[in-house]
Amino acid sequence: MGSSNGTLGECIASGTGIRATCVACRHHRELDLPALAARLGPDHGALHADLVPRLRCAECGSKRIALTMLPPDVPTER
């Protein structure tokens, strides 16, 4: 029985990461899930519709963001 990773807390607990990629300029960054959970709460949704309205590209300011779920065994870019 696996976790659904439907919330920020579930992603953190399972080691799943989320990468945000700007559709406009292709800038990408792995999201700081513990910081997001501290701000939004661990029960906040971790799906596209839950997070994208709150995100903006740090490089170009676009709100056209795509999300990619990263399994626990994918190296981070920190």
N, C-alpha and C positions, 0 to 999 in steps of 0.2 A: 504494500500500500504506500504510494508516494505522495508527496506534497503537490498541491495544485499550483503553488506559487502565485496565487491570486492576490496576495497582499504583500506589502513591503516586508512585514515581519516574516512571512513564509519564505520569501526570497532570501532574506538574511539568514534564517535558520538553516536553509538547505544549501547555502553557499552559491546560489544562483545570482549572476550579475545581470545588469541591463546596460546595453550600450545605446546611446542616443546619437543619431547621425542626422546632420542637417541636409535636407533634400536640396537646398539652394546652393550651398558651397562645399558640401561633402565633409565638413569638419565633423569629427566624432570624438566622443569621450564616454568613458564608463561612468555611470551615475554613482554618486556617493550614497548608497542606500541607507546606511545608518544615519547620515545627516538628514536625508529626506524623511525617514521614519521619525526622527526626533522632531522635525517641524510639522509633519502632516499626521503623524500617528502610525504605529505599526499595523493597524487594521486598514490603513488606506490602500486602495486598490493599486496593483502593480501592472495592470494591463494598459494597452495603448490609450484607450479612451479615458482612463483615470489619470495618466501622467502627462500626456502631450499638451493638454490645455495649459499646464503650469510651466512648460519649458520654452526656452528661447535660445537660439544659437549664440554662444559667447563671441563668435567671430563676426558674423554678419547681421545678427539680430533677427533673423527669420524665425517664424513660428512653425515652419514646415519641417517637422521632426519625425523621423522614423525610429522605431525602437527594435532592438534585437535582444532576445533573451540569451544569456550566456550560461551554458551548463557549468557546474562547479569545477570541472577539469580544464576549462579554458583559461589560459594565462591572462592576467589583467594587464592594463597598459599604464599603470601608475608609476 
